[in-house]
């Protein structure tokens, strides 16, 4: 629509009279390009002159003018129905326009993008750009232009088959456009309303709207395409009502108008032929002068370049001629060898990367998918054990509990291996007390030590008096895996755990860790492979002692991440010694304040919202909550959870991360918009691409990993219910 363009079309006589006064500039070529587009319908010349305008704008660093050029070129390609090219130039225009202050041409660029994506049936993107254009027109107080956007919105709603909303929008456009300047827009709105009625088989109403469109368009005598559309639709509508005479009448008018367009254009061309010849001659003269100037500049630059290159080439050839003959044969053979080797290496590298990725994806998917049914197994086992089973049933349930825990540890190890190999692991630097950490680990092994009749000797260097700054979680993983192996493979024996200080200065302390046992040991020929994943030395060891064969692989990878190496000394039948060194920054000694945990007198008044789509997990979680007297409301999708949380008060929300439709993180984000106080705890069979920090960033307070341990589950739930009770009291 020409009235939307920033630069308006000018008459031929004005261009001819002013051409002699205007230098070769961006504005001049823009106006000529626009004239060819709007008046002459010569799109090739319109593109040519607009590109000349772009050339001058770039040469003189006129970014705003360059943006105008890109906008005009986008409109030209839109008229030619080359939507991809049009989108490219509209985006270039948007990037150059100043977005800090609202400008009409920036709005036009967004509007053009919206029309292009609408033509490509990408309605979602089209709506985004129309909204951007409407926002700018509101800032400019250009209300009539906003109605153009509303017309497009009505067309979008019609494409989505939302006919009621489309009709309301289109009627609003007609009511708000009172200025005769926008008759084309009003006409289009009537046509769209008629087409909606035609789709819904309300043919009389459709004829009425097409007649209104015809009446409104009658004053716009040059818009033949719009008139043709109206006549064609009237013919179709009357045919649907079986009014053959009226249908044939409008069909004849349509055919007559189609024939008359050609003769009208021919008459227009004849009337202005002389002026056009003069105008074209002037343009050719300007173009020739421009070409001559550029040719001279190119010739001069080329001559200088030839002189410089000639001198350089003679010097270089003199030197190279001496060495080329000797090196040619050697270089040819070496290059061939290198190419062959590089090709082989590239193929092998690609194969290795594909195999590694496939393995990681498979293990991550399998371990993640096993967690949901495993949660059901462990959860139901726990509930059955709480029901005081018979003595004959107790053994079965204990075996089931052991198997579930074994499988869970196996899955956790697989996930940890994948995580360490994915380069997504970050080594933390936080303050911690080494002695407290080691003591807590050894206490956790108390029962395992008793079961295997082990004498455990712990020795920590007394000179280590300061706190450390490092990653206590990863250090715990290393120690736990090494201690677990030492205890498991040294039944009725001894295990020594020693930590010594090797070096210390004002900021850094270097420690030596050693875990030694007098167990079965590792044969020399197995020691290199023992750190590979799923390796345990032999099938007999696996059958006798069990385990996944992943512990030492995890230890090795974590130490590599922390800049260290695991060392092994072992002899079959005489035990093993694992050692490593780690360097820590000195930490700040923290004051430990006694934690006072409030006692909840009555949990029956607490209400928890459980958002979980798996029926078995719903049942298990609800039963576990009810055992503590906690009421539980269950919702199986994120959408209903958001709406329910708006109207109801809950003391805690347990949110499954992987939900159908809106997932748990999206639902949490929406809830946090209107509720920032209710604790939300994530429930997830955590995958390789998830971590606690990522989940907490969406507004969750804590994460419980499936399958969850009952004790940990109760601790987290009761802790947040306690905090809720205290904050509300």
C-alpha positions as CSV (number, residue, x, y, z in Angstrom):
1,X,0.0,0.0,0.0
2,X,1.8,3.2,-1.2
3,X,0.4,5.4,1.6
4,X,2.5,3.4,4.1
5,X,5.9,4.2,2.4
6,X,8.1,6.9,4.0
7,X,9.1,8.3,0.7
8,X,6.0,9.1,-1.4
9,X,5.8,8.6,-5.1
10,X,6.5,11.7,-7.2
11,X,5.2,12.6,-10.7
12,X,7.2,12.1,-13.8
13,X,7.4,15.8,-14.7
14,X,8.8,16.7,-11.2
15,X,11.6,14.1,-11.6
16,X,12.5,15.4,-15.0
17,X,12.6,19.1,-13.9
18,X,14.6,18.3,-10.7
19,X,17.0,15.7,-12.1
20,X,19.5,18.3,-13.4
21,X,19.7,19.9,-9.9
22,X,20.2,16.7,-7.9
23,X,23.7,15.1,-7.6
24,X,24.4,11.4,-7.6
25,X,23.0,10.8,-4.1
26,X,21.1,8.2,-2.1
27,X,17.8,10.2,-2.1
28,X,17.9,10.7,-5.8
29,X,18.3,7.1,-6.6
30,X,15.7,6.1,-4.0
31,X,13.1,8.4,-5.6
32,X,13.8,7.1,-9.1
33,X,13.6,3.5,-7.7
34,X,10.3,4.3,-6.1
35,X,9.0,5.9,-9.2
36,X,9.8,2.8,-11.3
37,X,8.1,0.6,-8.6
38,X,4.9,2.6,-8.0
39,X,4.2,4.4,-11.3
40,X,6.0,2.4,-14.0
41,X,5.7,-1.0,-12.4
42,X,9.2,-1.7,-13.7
43,X,10.5,-3.8,-10.8
44,X,13.9,-4.5,-12.5
45,X,14.7,-0.8,-12.7
46,X,13.3,-0.2,-9.3
47,X,15.8,-2.8,-7.9
48,X,18.7,-1.4,-10.0
49,X,18.2,2.2,-8.7
50,X,17.6,1.2,-5.1
51,X,20.8,-0.8,-5.2
52,X,22.6,2.3,-6.5
53,X,21.2,4.2,-3.5
54,X,22.6,1.5,-1.2
55,X,26.0,1.9,-2.8
56,X,26.1,5.7,-2.2
57,X,24.7,5.3,1.4
58,X,27.5,2.7,2.2
59,X,30.2,4.9,0.6
60,X,29.2,7.9,2.8
61,X,28.4,5.9,6.0
62,X,24.7,7.1,6.0
63,X,23.2,4.3,8.2
64,X,19.7,5.8,8.4
65,X,19.6,6.3,4.6
66,X,20.9,2.8,4.1
67,X,18.1,1.5,6.4
68,X,15.6,3.4,4.1
69,X,17.1,1.7,1.1
70,X,16.8,-1.8,2.6
71,X,13.2,-1.0,3.5
72,X,12.4,0.0,-0.1
73,X,14.1,-3.1,-1.5
74,X,12.2,-5.3,1.0
75,X,8.9,-3.8,-0.3
76,X,9.9,-4.4,-3.9
77,X,10.7,-8.1,-3.3
78,X,7.4,-8.4,-1.3
79,X,5.5,-7.1,-4.4
80,X,7.4,-9.6,-6.5
81,X,6.3,-12.4,-4.0
82,X,10.0,-13.2,-3.2
83,X,9.3,-13.4,0.5
84,X,12.7,-14.8,1.6
85,X,14.6,-11.9,-0.1
86,X,12.1,-9.4,1.3
87,X,12.6,-10.8,4.9
88,X,16.3,-10.5,4.5
89,X,16.2,-6.8,3.6
90,X,13.5,-6.0,6.2
91,X,15.7,-7.5,8.9
92,X,18.7,-5.4,7.6
93,X,16.5,-2.3,7.9
94,X,15.4,-3.2,11.4
95,X,19.0,-3.7,12.5
96,X,20.1,-0.2,11.2
97,X,17.1,1.9,12.4
98,X,17.5,3.6,15.8
99,X,15.3,1.6,18.2
100,X,15.6,4.1,21.1
101,X,13.0,6.5,19.6
102,X,9.9,5.3,17.6
103,X,10.2,5.9,13.9
104,X,7.6,5.3,11.2
105,X,10.1,3.4,8.9
106,X,11.1,1.0,11.7
107,X,7.4,0.3,12.2
108,X,7.1,-0.2,8.4
109,X,10.0,-2.8,8.5
110,X,8.2,-4.8,11.3
111,X,5.0,-4.5,9.3
112,X,6.7,-5.8,6.2
113,X,8.2,-8.8,8.1
114,X,4.7,-9.6,9.4
115,X,3.2,-9.6,5.9
116,X,6.1,-11.8,4.6
117,X,5.7,-14.4,7.3
118,X,1.9,-14.3,6.8
119,X,2.5,-15.1,3.1
120,X,4.7,-18.0,4.2
121,X,1.9,-19.3,6.5
122,X,4.2,-18.8,9.5
123,X,1.4,-17.2,11.6
124,X,3.1,-17.3,14.9
125,X,6.1,-15.2,13.7
126,X,3.9,-12.9,11.7
127,X,1.9,-12.1,14.9
128,X,5.1,-11.2,16.7
129,X,6.2,-8.6,14.1
130,X,2.7,-7.1,13.8
131,X,2.7,-6.6,17.6
132,X,6.1,-4.8,17.3
133,X,4.8,-2.5,14.5
134,X,1.6,-1.8,16.5
135,X,3.6,-0.8,19.6
136,X,5.6,1.7,17.5
137,X,2.5,3.2,15.9
138,X,1.0,3.7,19.3
139,X,4.0,5.6,20.5
140,X,3.8,7.7,17.3
141,X,0.0,8.2,17.9
142,X,-0.5,7.0,14.3
143,X,-3.9,5.4,15.0
144,X,-4.9,4.8,11.4
145,X,-1.7,2.8,10.8
146,X,-2.6,0.7,13.9
147,X,-5.8,-0.3,12.1
148,X,-3.7,-1.7,9.3
149,X,-2.1,-4.0,11.8
150,X,-5.5,-4.9,13.2
151,X,-6.6,-5.8,9.6
152,X,-3.6,-8.2,9.4
153,X,-4.5,-9.6,12.9
154,X,-8.1,-10.2,11.6
155,X,-6.7,-12.1,8.6
156,X,-4.5,-14.2,10.9
157,X,-7.5,-15.1,13.1
158,X,-9.4,-16.0,9.9
159,X,-6.5,-18.3,8.8
160,X,-6.6,-19.9,12.3
161,X,-10.4,-20.5,11.7
162,X,-11.2,-18.3,14.6
163,X,-14.1,-16.7,12.7
164,X,-15.9,-15.0,15.6
165,X,-12.8,-13.2,16.8
166,X,-11.8,-12.4,13.1
167,X,-15.2,-10.9,12.4
168,X,-15.0,-8.7,15.5
169,X,-11.5,-7.4,14.6
170,X,-12.4,-6.7,11.0
171,X,-15.6,-4.8,12.0
172,X,-13.6,-2.8,14.4
173,X,-11.2,-1.8,11.6
174,X,-14.1,-0.6,9.4
175,X,-15.6,1.4,12.3
176,X,-12.3,3.1,13.2
177,X,-11.2,4.1,9.7
178,X,-13.2,7.3,8.9
179,X,-10.5,8.9,6.7
180,X,-11.0,8.5,2.9
181,X,-7.2,8.0,2.6
182,X,-7.6,4.4,4.0
183,X,-10.4,3.3,1.6
184,X,-8.2,0.4,0.3
185,X,-7.9,-1.0,3.9
186,X,-11.6,-0.6,4.5
187,X,-12.3,-2.4,1.2
188,X,-10.0,-5.3,2.2
189,X,-11.8,-5.6,5.6
190,X,-15.2,-5.9,3.8
191,X,-13.7,-8.6,1.4
192,X,-12.3,-10.6,4.3
193,X,-15.7,-10.4,6.1
194,X,-17.4,-11.6,3.0
195,X,-15.0,-14.5,2.6
196,X,-15.6,-15.5,6.3
197,X,-19.4,-15.6,5.6
198,X,-18.8,-17.5,2.4
199,X,-16.8,-20.2,4.3
200,X,-19.6,-20.5,6.8
201,X,-22.1,-20.8,3.9
202,X,-24.0,-17.7,4.9
203,X,-24.2,-16.6,1.3
204,X,-26.6,-13.6,1.7
205,X,-24.4,-12.0,4.3
206,X,-21.4,-12.7,2.1
207,X,-23.0,-10.9,-0.9
208,X,-23.9,-7.9,1.4
209,X,-20.2,-7.5,2.5
210,X,-18.9,-7.9,-1.1
211,X,-21.3,-5.2,-2.2
212,X,-20.1,-2.9,0.6
213,X,-16.6,-3.6,-0.6
214,X,-17.5,-2.7,-4.1
215,X,-19.2,0.5,-3.0
216,X,-16.2,1.6,-0.9
217,X,-13.7,0.7,-3.6
218,X,-15.7,2.6,-6.4
219,X,-13.8,5.8,-5.7
220,X,-10.4,4.0,-6.0
221,X,-10.5,3.6,-9.8
222,X,-6.9,2.7,-10.3
223,X,-6.9,-0.4,-8.0
224,X,-8.0,-2.9,-10.6
225,X,-6.7,-6.0,-8.8
226,X,-9.0,-5.2,-5.7
227,X,-12.0,-4.6,-8.0
228,X,-11.3,-7.9,-9.8
229,X,-11.3,-9.8,-6.5
230,X,-14.6,-8.2,-5.5
231,X,-16.3,-9.1,-8.8
232,X,-14.9,-12.7,-8.7
233,X,-16.2,-13.2,-5.1
234,X,-19.7,-11.8,-6.0
235,X,-19.9,-14.2,-8.9
236,X,-19.0,-17.1,-6.7
237,X,-21.4,-16.0,-3.9
238,X,-24.4,-15.7,-6.4
239,X,-23.5,-19.1,-7.9
240,X,-23.8,-20.6,-4.4
241,X,-27.3,-19.1,-4.0
242,X,-28.2,-20.6,-7.4
243,X,-28.7,-17.1,-8.9
244,X,-27.1,-17.9,-12.2
245,X,-28.0,-14.6,-13.9
246,X,-26.3,-12.4,-11.3
247,X,-23.3,-14.8,-11.1
248,X,-22.9,-14.6,-14.9
249,X,-23.2,-10.8,-14.8
250,X,-20.4,-10.3,-12.3
251,X,-18.3,-12.9,-14.1
252,X,-18.7,-10.9,-17.4
253,X,-17.7,-7.7,-15.5
254,X,-14.6,-9.5,-14.1
255,X,-13.6,-10.7,-17.6
256,X,-14.2,-7.2,-19.1
257,X,-12.1,-5.5,-16.4
258,X,-9.3,-8.0,-17.0
259,X,-9.2,-7.2,-20.7
260,X,-9.5,-3.5,-20.1
261,X,-6.4,-3.4,-17.8
262,X,-4.1,-4.3,-20.7
263,X,-5.6,-1.6,-23.0
264,X,-5.4,1.0,-20.1
265,X,-1.8,0.3,-19.6
266,X,-1.1,0.6,-23.3
267,X,-2.8,4.0,-23.5
268,X,-0.8,5.2,-20.5
269,X,2.4,4.1,-22.1
270,X,1.6,5.8,-25.4
271,X,0.6,9.1,-23.8
272,X,4.0,9.5,-21.9
273,X,6.3,7.9,-24.5
274,X,8.1,11.1,-25.4
275,X,8.7,12.2,-21.8
276,X,9.9,8.7,-20.9
277,X,12.4,8.6,-23.8
278,X,13.9,12.0,-22.6
279,X,13.9,10.8,-19.0
280,X,15.6,7.5,-19.9
281,X,18.1,9.3,-22.0
282,X,19.0,11.5,-19.0
283,X,19.4,8.4,-16.7
284,X,21.6,6.7,-19.3
285,X,23.9,9.8,-19.4
286,X,24.2,9.8,-15.6
287,X,24.9,6.1,-15.6
288,X,27.6,6.4,-18.3
289,X,29.3,9.2,-16.5
290,X,29.3,7.2,-13.4
291,X,30.8,4.2,-15.2
292,X,33.5,6.3,-16.9
293,X,34.5,7.7,-13.5
294,X,34.7,4.3,-11.9
295,X,36.6,2.9,-14.9
296,X,39.3,5.6,-14.7
297,X,39.7,4.9,-10.9
298,X,40.0,1.2,-11.5
299,X,42.6,1.7,-14.3
300,X,44.7,4.0,-12.1
301,X,44.6,1.6,-9.2
302,X,45.3,-1.4,-11.4
303,X,48.4,0.3,-12.9
304,X,49.9,1.1,-9.5
305,X,49.2,-2.5,-8.4
306,X,50.8,-4.0,-11.5
307,X,54.0,-1.9,-10.9
308,X,54.3,-3.0,-7.3
309,X,53.5,-6.6,-8.0
310,X,56.0,-6.7,-10.9
311,X,58.9,-5.7,-8.7
312,X,57.9,-8.0,-5.9
313,X,57.4,-10.9,-8.3
314,X,60.8,-10.6,-9.9
315,X,62.4,-10.7,-6.5
316,X,60.4,-13.6,-5.3
317,X,60.9,-15.6,-8.4
318,X,64.7,-15.2,-8.2
319,X,64.7,-16.7,-4.7
320,X,62.2,-19.4,-5.3
321,X,63.7,-20.7,-8.6
322,X,66.7,-21.9,-6.6
323,X,64.8,-23.8,-4.0
324,X,61.7,-25.0,-6.0
325,X,63.6,-27.6,-8.0
326,X,65.2,-29.3,-5.0
327,X,62.1,-29.2,-2.8
328,X,59.5,-30.1,-5.4
329,X,59.9,-33.8,-5.3
330,X,60.2,-33.9,-1.5
331,X,57.2,-31.7,-1.1
332,X,55.1,-33.7,-3.5
333,X,55.7,-37.0,-1.8
334,X,55.4,-35.5,1.7
335,X,52.1,-33.8,0.8
336,X,50.6,-36.9,-0.5
337,X,51.6,-38.8,2.6
338,X,50.2,-36.1,4.9
339,X,46.9,-36.0,2.9
340,X,46.5,-39.7,3.2
341,X,47.3,-39.7,6.9
342,X,45.1,-36.7,7.6
343,X,42.2,-38.4,5.7
344,X,42.6,-41.6,7.8
345,X,42.8,-39.6,11.0
346,X,39.8,-37.6,10.1
347,X,37.7,-40.7,9.4
348,X,38.8,-42.4,12.6
349,X,38.2,-39.2,14.7
350,X,34.6,-38.9,13.3
351,X,34.0,-42.6,14.0
352,X,35.3,-42.3,17.5
353,X,33.2,-39.2,18.2
354,X,30.1,-40.8,16.8
355,X,30.7,-44.0,18.8
356,X,31.4,-42.0,22.0
357,X,28.3,-39.8,21.5
358,X,26.1,-42.8,20.8
359,X,27.4,-44.6,23.9
360,X,26.8,-41.6,26.1
361,X,23.3,-40.9,24.7
362,X,22.4,-44.6,25.1
363,X,23.6,-44.9,28.7
364,X,22.1,-41.5,29.7
365,X,18.7,-42.4,28.2
366,X,18.7,-45.9,29.7
367,X,19.8,-44.8,33.2
368,X,17.3,-41.9,33.2
369,X,14.4,-44.0,32.0
370,X,15.1,-46.7,34.6
371,X,14.6,-44.3,37.4
372,X,10.8,-44.0,37.1
373,X,10.0,-47.7,37.4
374,X,12.8,-48.1,40.0
375,X,11.1,-45.4,42.1
376,X,8.0,-47.5,42.0
377,X,9.9,-50.6,43.1
378,X,11.8,-48.9,45.9
379,X,8.8,-46.9,47.0
380,X,6.3,-49.9,47.2
381,X,9.0,-52.0,48.9
382,X,9.4,-49.3,51.6
383,X,5.6,-49.1,52.1
384,X,5.3,-52.8,52.4
385,X,8.1,-53.0,54.9
386,X,6.2,-50.4,57.0
387,X,3.1,-52.6,57.1
388,X,4.7,-55.2,59.4
389,X,4.9,-58.1,57.0
390,X,5.0,-61.8,58.0
391,X,8.3,-63.4,58.7
392,X,8.1,-65.4,55.5
393,X,7.5,-62.2,53.5
394,X,10.1,-60.1,55.2
395,X,13.0,-62.0,53.6
396,X,11.6,-61.5,50.1
397,X,11.0,-57.7,50.8
398,X,14.6,-57.3,52.2
399,X,15.9,-59.0,49.0
400,X,13.8,-56.7,46.9
401,X,15.0,-53.7,48.8
402,X,18.7,-54.8,48.4
403,X,18.2,-55.3,44.7
404,X,16.6,-51.9,44.2
405,X,19.4,-50.1,46.1
406,X,22.0,-52.0,44.1
407,X,20.4,-51.1,40.8
408,X,20.0,-47.5,42.0
409,X,23.8,-47.3,42.8
410,X,24.5,-48.8,39.4
411,X,22.4,-46.2,37.6
412,X,23.9,-43.4,39.6
413,X,27.4,-44.6,38.6
414,X,26.5,-44.7,34.9
415,X,25.0,-41.2,35.1
416,X,28.1,-39.9,36.9
417,X,30.4,-41.4,34.3
418,X,28.4,-39.8,31.5
419,X,28.4,-36.5,33.3
420,X,32.2,-36.6,33.8
421,X,32.8,-37.4,30.1
422,X,30.4,-34.6,28.9
423,X,32.7,-31.7,29.9
424,X,29.7,-30.2,31.8
425,X,31.2,-30.7,35.3
426,X,32.5,-27.6,37.2
427,X,35.0,-27.9,40.0
428,X,33.7,-25.8,42.9
429,X,35.8,-23.8,45.4
430,X,34.0,-23.5,48.7
431,X,35.0,-23.4,52.3
432,X,35.0,-26.8,54.2
433,X,36.5,-28.6,57.2
434,X,38.5,-31.6,56.1
435,X,38.5,-33.5,59.4
436,X,34.7,-33.2,59.7
437,X,34.2,-34.4,56.1
438,X,36.4,-37.5,56.6
439,X,34.9,-38.3,59.9
440,X,31.4,-38.2,58.5
441,X,32.4,-40.4,55.6
442,X,33.9,-43.1,57.9
443,X,30.8,-43.0,60.2
444,X,28.7,-43.7,57.1
445,X,30.8,-46.9,56.5
446,X,30.3,-48.1,60.1
447,X,27.8,-50.8,59.3
448,X,29.6,-52.0,56.2
449,X,32.9,-52.2,58.2
450,X,31.1,-54.3,60.9
451,X,29.6,-56.6,58.2
452,X,33.0,-57.4,56.7
453,X,34.8,-57.6,60.1
454,X,37.3,-54.9,59.1
455,X,39.8,-53.0,61.4
456,X,39.8,-49.5,60.1
457,X,42.8,-47.3,60.9
458,X,42.3,-43.5,60.3
459,X,45.2,-41.1,60.5
460,X,45.0,-37.4,59.7
461,X,48.0,-35.2,60.0
462,X,47.6,-33.1,63.2
463,X,49.3,-30.1,61.6
464,X,46.3,-29.7,59.3
465,X,44.5,-27.1,61.4
466,X,43.0,-24.7,58.8
467,X,39.8,-25.1,56.8
468,X,40.3,-25.8,53.0
469,X,38.8,-24.1,50.0
470,X,37.9,-26.7,47.3
471,X,35.2,-29.1,46.1
472,X,34.2,-31.3,49.1
473,X,31.6,-33.1,47.1
474,X,34.1,-34.5,44.5
475,X,36.6,-35.2,47.3
476,X,33.9,-37.3,49.0
477,X,33.1,-39.2,45.8
478,X,36.8,-40.1,45.5
479,X,37.2,-41.2,49.1
480,X,33.9,-43.1,49.3
481,X,34.7,-45.2,46.2
482,X,38.2,-46.0,47.3
483,X,37.1,-46.9,50.9
484,X,34.2,-49.0,49.5
485,X,36.6,-51.1,47.4
486,X,39.2,-51.5,50.2
487,X,36.5,-52.7,52.7
488,X,34.8,-55.0,50.1
489,X,37.9,-56.7,48.9
490,X,39.6,-57.1,52.4
491,X,37.0,-59.1,54.4
492,X,38.3,-59.9,57.9
493,X,41.3,-57.7,57.2
494,X,42.6,-54.2,57.8
495,X,42.1,-50.9,56.0
496,X,44.4,-47.8,56.5
497,X,43.3,-44.3,55.6
498,X,46.1,-41.7,55.9
499,X,46.2,-38.0,55.1
500,X,49.5,-36.2,55.2
501,X,50.6,-32.6,54.6
502,X,53.2,-32.3,51.9
503,X,53.6,-28.6,51.5
504,X,52.2,-25.4,52.9
505,X,52.6,-21.6,52.4
506,X,50.6,-18.6,53.3
507,X,47.8,-19.3,50.7
508,X,48.1,-22.9,49.6
509,X,48.3,-26.4,51.2
510,X,49.2,-29.6,49.4
511,X,47.9,-32.9,50.8
512,X,48.8,-36.6,50.2
513,X,45.9,-39.1,50.5
514,X,46.5,-42.9,50.8
515,X,44.0,-45.8,51.2
516,X,45.6,-49.1,51.8
517,X,44.3,-52.6,52.4
518,X,45.6,-56.1,52.9
519,X,42.9,-57.8,50.8
520,X,43.0,-59.9,47.6
521,X,45.1,-57.4,45.6
522,X,45.2,-56.8,41.9
523,X,47.4,-58.8,39.4
524,X,50.0,-56.8,37.6
525,X,48.5,-57.6,34.1
526,X,45.1,-56.2,35.2
527,X,46.3,-52.9,36.8
528,X,46.3,-50.8,33.6
529,X,42.7,-51.9,32.8
530,X,41.3,-51.6,36.3
531,X,40.4,-47.9,35.8
532,X,38.4,-48.5,32.7
533,X,34.6,-48.4,32.9
534,X,32.9,-51.7,33.8
535,X,36.2,-53.4,34.6
536,X,36.8,-55.5,37.7
537,X,39.8,-57.6,36.8
538,X,37.9,-60.8,36.2
539,X,34.5,-62.5,35.9
540,X,35.2,-64.5,39.1
541,X,35.7,-61.3,41.1
542,X,32.5,-59.8,39.8
543,X,30.5,-63.0,40.7
544,X,32.1,-63.2,44.2
545,X,32.1,-59.5,45.2
546,X,29.5,-57.9,43.0
547,X,29.7,-54.3,42.0
548,X,29.5,-52.3,38.7
549,X,33.2,-51.8,37.9
550,X,32.7,-48.0,37.6
551,X,34.0,-46.8,40.9
552,X,37.7,-46.5,40.0
553,X,36.8,-45.1,36.6
554,X,34.9,-42.3,38.4
555,X,37.8,-41.7,40.8
556,X,40.2,-41.4,37.9
557,X,38.1,-38.9,35.9
558,X,37.3,-36.7,38.9
559,X,41.0,-36.5,39.8
560,X,41.9,-35.6,36.2
561,X,39.3,-32.7,36.5
562,X,40.9,-31.6,39.7
563,X,44.4,-31.6,38.1
564,X,45.7,-34.8,39.8
565,X,46.4,-38.5,39.1
566,X,45.5,-41.7,40.9
567,X,48.5,-44.0,41.7
568,X,48.2,-47.8,42.4
569,X,50.6,-50.2,44.1
570,X,49.3,-53.8,44.4
571,X,50.3,-57.4,44.3
572,X,47.9,-60.4,44.0
573,X,47.0,-61.7,47.5
574,X,48.9,-59.0,49.3
575,X,46.5,-56.0,49.2
576,X,46.4,-52.7,47.3
577,X,47.5,-49.1,48.0
578,X,45.7,-46.2,46.2
579,X,47.2,-42.7,46.5
580,X,46.8,-39.2,45.1
581,X,47.8,-35.6,45.8
582,X,45.6,-32.5,45.8
583,X,46.3,-28.9,46.3
584,X,43.8,-26.6,48.1
585,X,43.6,-22.9,48.9
586,X,43.4,-22.1,52.6
587,X,39.9,-21.4,53.7
588,X,38.4,-19.3,56.4
589,X,37.5,-21.0,59.7
590,X,33.7,-20.9,60.0
591,X,31.8,-20.5,63.2
592,X,29.5,-23.5,63.8
593,X,26.3,-22.4,65.4
594,X,24.1,-25.1,66.9
595,X,21.1,-25.7,64.8
596,X,17.8,-25.6,66.6
597,X,15.1,-27.6,64.8
598,X,11.6,-26.7,65.8
599,X,9.2,-29.5,66.7
600,X,6.0,-29.7,64.7
601,X,3.2,-30.7,67.0
602,X,0.7,-31.5,64.3
603,X,1.2,-32.2,60.6
604,X,-2.4,-33.1,60.0
605,X,-3.1,-29.4,59.3
606,X,-0.5,-29.3,56.5
607,X,-1.6,-29.6,52.9
608,X,0.8,-30.5,50.1
609,X,0.1,-30.1,46.3
610,X,1.6,-33.0,44.4
611,X,2.0,-32.3,40.6
612,X,2.9,-35.8,39.1
613,X,1.6,-37.5,35.9
614,X,2.7,-41.1,36.8
615,X,-0.1,-42.9,38.6
616,X,2.2,-45.2,40.5
617,X,4.4,-42.4,41.7
618,X,1.2,-40.5,42.7
619,X,0.1,-43.4,44.8
620,X,3.6,-43.9,46.5
621,X,4.2,-40.3,47.3
622,X,0.6,-39.8,48.6
623,X,1.0,-42.9,50.9
624,X,4.3,-41.7,52.2
625,X,2.8,-38.2,53.0
626,X,-0.3,-39.7,54.6
627,X,1.9,-41.9,56.9
628,X,3.0,-38.6,58.5
629,X,-0.5,-37.3,58.7
630,X,0.0,-34.8,55.8
631,X,-2.9,-34.1,53.4
632,X,-2.1,-34.4,49.7
633,X,-3.9,-33.0,46.6
634,X,-2.8,-34.6,43.3
635,X,-2.8,-32.8,39.9
636,X,-1.3,-34.6,36.8
637,X,-0.3,-31.6,34.6
638,X,1.3,-28.2,34.8
639,X,-1.6,-26.2,33.4
640,X,-4.1,-27.2,36.0
641,X,-1.4,-26.8,38.7
642,X,-0.9,-23.2,37.8
643,X,-4.6,-22.4,37.9
644,X,-5.1,-24.4,41.2
645,X,-2.3,-22.6,42.9
646,X,-3.9,-19.2,42.1
647,X,-7.0,-20.0,44.1
648,X,-5.8,-22.4,46.9
649,X,-3.2,-22.1,49.7
650,X,-0.7,-25.0,50.1
651,X,2.1,-25.4,52.6
652,X,4.3,-27.1,50.0
653,X,4.3,-28.0,46.3
654,X,6.0,-31.1,45.1
655,X,6.6,-30.6,41.3
656,X,7.6,-33.3,38.9
657,X,10.0,-31.8,36.3
658,X,9.0,-33.9,33.3
659,X,5.2,-33.3,32.8
660,X,3.1,-33.5,29.6
661,X,2.4,-30.1,28.0
662,X,3.8,-27.4,30.3
663,X,6.7,-29.1,32.2
664,X,7.6,-28.6,35.8
665,X,10.1,-25.8,35.3
666,X,7.7,-23.7,33.2
667,X,4.9,-24.3,35.7
668,X,7.2,-23.2,38.6
669,X,8.1,-20.0,36.6
670,X,4.4,-19.1,36.2
671,X,3.5,-19.8,39.8
672,X,6.4,-17.6,41.0
673,X,4.8,-14.7,39.1
674,X,2.0,-14.6,41.7
675,X,3.3,-16.6,44.6
676,X,6.9,-16.2,45.9
677,X,6.5,-17.7,49.4
678,X,5.1,-21.3,49.0
679,X,8.1,-23.7,48.9
680,X,8.4,-25.7,45.6
681,X,10.4,-28.9,45.7
682,X,11.4,-30.5,42.3
683,X,10.9,-34.3,41.9
684,X,13.1,-35.6,39.0
685,X,14.8,-38.6,37.5
686,X,17.7,-36.3,36.9
687,X,19.3,-36.6,33.5
688,X,22.7,-35.8,32.0
689,X,21.5,-32.3,30.9
690,X,20.0,-31.4,34.3
691,X,21.6,-30.3,37.5
692,X,20.4,-28.9,40.8
693,X,21.6,-25.4,40.0
694,X,19.7,-25.3,36.7
695,X,16.4,-26.4,38.4
696,X,16.8,-23.9,41.3
697,X,17.2,-21.1,38.8
698,X,13.5,-21.5,37.8
699,X,12.3,-20.7,41.3
700,X,12.4,-24.1,42.9
701,X,13.6,-24.3,46.5
702,X,15.1,-27.9,46.6
703,X,15.5,-31.0,44.4
704,X,14.7,-34.6,45.4
705,X,16.1,-37.1,43.0
706,X,14.0,-40.1,41.9
707,X,14.0,-42.8,43.2
708,X,14.2,-40.9,46.4
709,X,15.3,-42.4,49.7
710,X,12.4,-42.2,52.2
711,X,14.5,-40.7,55.0
712,X,15.8,-37.9,52.7
713,X,12.3,-37.3,51.3
714,X,10.8,-36.9,54.8
715,X,13.7,-34.7,56.0
716,X,13.2,-32.3,53.1
717,X,9.4,-32.2,53.3
718,X,9.2,-31.8,57.1
719,X,12.0,-29.1,56.9
720,X,10.0,-27.0,54.5
721,X,6.7,-27.6,56.3
722,X,8.5,-26.5,59.5
723,X,9.8,-23.3,57.9
724,X,6.4,-22.6,56.5
725,X,4.9,-23.1,60.0
726,X,7.4,-20.8,61.6
727,X,7.1,-18.0,59.0
728,X,3.3,-18.1,59.4
729,X,3.3,-18.1,63.2
